[in-house]
């Protein structure tokens, strides 16, 4: 029986709420809205309204997850 090591996926074990909260704390709503052009980040943004939209909109969630992974890579290079 083979056991698996830790996952290499940077999203492993993270909730969407943790991802969005991290991005807002790191970039702020205005910068986040410029980086990821979706209305939930530019028009009266909040964590809860963003989560509601992202949970039912797969393409937008993918953009947010991809930007989160990009921000982790960018931060590691500094």
N, C-alpha and C positions, 0 to 999 in steps of 0.2 A: 504494500500500500504506500503510495507516494503522497507526501504532504506538500502543500503549496506554501511558498514563502509569502511575504507581504506583497500586496498589489502594487504595481508600478503606476497605476492610474491615479493621478493627483486628485481626482474627484472622489476616490474610494472613501466611503464613510462620511462624506460631507452632505449636508442637506442643502437644498436650494436656498433656504433662508440664510444659512451660514455663508454661502457664496455671495449672495446679494449684499448682505451686511458687510462682509469684508470689502467688497468693491466700493460700496458707498463710503465706508470709513477711509479707504485708501485714496479714492479719487474725488468724492463728493458727487452730488447729483448732477451738477452742471457738466463737469468733465465726463462723467459716465454717459450722459446723454449725447455728448459730442462723439465719444468713442463708439457707442452702440446706439445707433439712431432708431430708437423705438419710443413711442409716446409715453410708455409707463415711466420712463426716466426723465422726460422733459416736460410733461404736462401734469402739474400738481403731484409730484412723485411722493411715494411713501413705500416703505418695505412691504406692508400688507397688500397694497394695490398692485405693486409690481409682482409679488408672488402669485397673486390671483391670476394675473394676465399670463405670466410665464408658465404656470402649471397647465394652462389650457392651450398654449401656443408653442408647439414643438420647435418651430424654426427660430423663434425668439429665444427660447431656452438654450438652444444649441449655440446661438451667438454669445449669450452670457457665459456659458460654460467655456467656450473657446477663448473668450477674452480673459476669463479668470486664469486659464492655463497659460495664456500669453503673459499675463501680469506676473505669474509665478516665475516663469523663465526669465523675464526681463529683470525681476528683482534679484534673482540668483546671479546674474551677470555683473551686477554692481559691486 
